[in-house]
Amino acid sequence: MKKKAQKKAESLGMSLSNILNAYLRKFLRVKEVDFVEEELVPTPYLEKILRESKKDMEKGYVSPTFSDPDDFIKWLNDPNAKYANGDPVRRK
């Protein structure tokens, strides 16, 4: 990563040291960390399972609400468990 950053800095006519020092001066001045992130794009597979999940949620194929974690564990292990919509849980 360092070598790539050095090459990129050189292509801009600067040293990596100059860039890092400028960033550190800004950090000290504004007391914030600013990371520029690339836009994340979901894969076709992720888009597919998100669509399926949304359909399931709309149909009520979600767990009931639990206030006690132990009750949730019991529901997970119950062969007769039902979704929030009352349908039996589909076991795979």
One Martini backbone bead per residue (centre of mass of N, CA, C, O) as a GRO file, in nm:
protein
   92
    1MET     BB    1   0.059   0.064  -0.020
    2LYS     BB    2   0.296   0.255   0.002
    3LYS     BB    3   0.398   0.232  -0.289
    4LYS     BB    4   0.139   0.331  -0.424
    5ALA     BB    5   0.131   0.606  -0.280
    6GLN     BB    6   0.402   0.707  -0.386
    7LYS     BB    7   0.330   0.698  -0.686
    8LYS     BB    8   0.086   0.887  -0.671
    9ALA     BB    9   0.237   1.130  -0.556
   10GLU     BB   10   0.440   1.156  -0.789
   11SER     BB   11   0.218   1.205  -1.011
   12LEU     BB   12   0.157   1.489  -0.842
   13GLY     BB   13   0.443   1.611  -0.742
   14MET     BB   14   0.479   1.446  -0.470
   15SER     BB   15   0.521   1.347  -0.153
   16LEU     BB   16   0.412   1.145   0.091
   17SER     BB   17   0.506   1.321   0.322
   18ASN     BB   18   0.355   1.580   0.238
   19ILE     BB   19   0.071   1.461   0.249
   20LEU     BB   20   0.075   1.365   0.546
   21ASN     BB   21   0.139   1.640   0.673
   22ALA     BB   22  -0.111   1.783   0.569
   23TYR     BB   23  -0.314   1.597   0.705
   24LEU     BB   24  -0.213   1.642   0.997
   25ARG     BB   25  -0.266   1.944   1.006
   26LYS     BB   26  -0.569   1.920   0.962
   27PHE     BB   27  -0.632   1.737   1.201
   28LEU     BB   28  -0.534   1.944   1.418
   29ARG     BB   29  -0.729   2.174   1.333
   30VAL     BB   30  -1.026   2.000   1.313
   31LYS     BB   31  -1.055   1.724   1.468
   32GLU     BB   32  -1.079   1.523   1.209
   33VAL     BB   33  -1.190   1.242   1.022
   34ASP     BB   34  -1.137   1.192   0.662
   35PHE     BB   35  -1.312   0.960   0.468
   36VAL     BB   36  -1.299   0.842   0.147
   37GLU     BB   37  -1.549   0.663  -0.009
   38GLU     BB   38  -1.648   0.423  -0.190
   39GLU     BB   39  -1.885   0.305  -0.372
   40LEU     BB   40  -2.114   0.066  -0.293
   41VAL     BB   41  -2.174  -0.240  -0.476
   42PRO     BB   42  -2.386  -0.473  -0.526
   43THR     BB   43  -2.430  -0.777  -0.595
   44PRO     BB   44  -2.643  -0.977  -0.756
   45TYR     BB   45  -2.678  -1.169  -0.517
   46LEU     BB   46  -2.749  -0.958  -0.302
   47GLU     BB   47  -2.995  -0.842  -0.446
   48LYS     BB   48  -3.157  -1.105  -0.442
   49ILE     BB   49  -3.166  -1.156  -0.128
   50LEU     BB   50  -3.297  -0.883  -0.062
   51ARG     BB   51  -3.561  -0.930  -0.215
   52GLU     BB   52  -3.642  -1.187  -0.064
   53SER     BB   53  -3.643  -1.061   0.218
   54LYS     BB   54  -3.858  -0.848   0.167
   55LYS     BB   55  -4.085  -1.042   0.100
   56ASP     BB   56  -4.083  -1.194   0.369
   57MET     BB   57  -4.145  -0.948   0.547
   58GLU     BB   58  -4.419  -0.872   0.412
   59LYS     BB   59  -4.535  -1.175   0.497
   60GLY     BB   60  -4.413  -1.239   0.804
   61TYR     BB   61  -4.117  -1.388   0.780
   62VAL     BB   62  -4.066  -1.351   1.106
   63SER     BB   63  -3.986  -1.307   1.404
   64PRO     BB   64  -4.070  -1.261   1.689
   65THR     BB   65  -4.081  -1.079   1.971
   66PHE     BB   66  -3.817  -1.027   2.215
   67SER     BB   67  -3.706  -0.978   2.568
   68ASP     BB   68  -3.568  -1.268   2.580
   69PRO     BB   69  -3.303  -1.452   2.480
   70ASP     BB   70  -3.403  -1.735   2.568
   71ASP     BB   71  -3.662  -1.730   2.397
   72PHE     BB   72  -3.517  -1.718   2.127
   73ILE     BB   73  -3.363  -1.984   2.150
   74LYS     BB   74  -3.613  -2.158   2.175
   75TRP     BB   75  -3.732  -2.082   1.899
   76LEU     BB   76  -3.496  -2.186   1.726
   77ASN     BB   77  -3.533  -2.496   1.857
   78ASP     BB   78  -3.827  -2.513   1.765
   79PRO     BB   79  -4.008  -2.731   1.560
   80ASN     BB   80  -4.293  -2.537   1.613
   81ALA     BB   81  -4.231  -2.279   1.502
   82LYS     BB   82  -4.338  -1.937   1.446
   83TYR     BB   83  -4.412  -1.684   1.284
   84ALA     BB   84  -4.555  -1.376   1.305
   85ASN     BB   85  -4.794  -1.487   1.099
   86GLY     BB   86  -4.820  -1.817   1.200
   87ASP     BB   87  -4.635  -1.966   1.040
   88PRO     BB   88  -4.435  -2.206   0.985
   89VAL     BB   89  -4.124  -2.285   0.999
   90ARG     BB   90  -3.874  -2.303   0.760
   91ARG     BB   91  -3.687  -2.583   0.710
   92LYS     BB   92  -3.350  -2.685   0.577
   0.00000   0.00000   0.00000
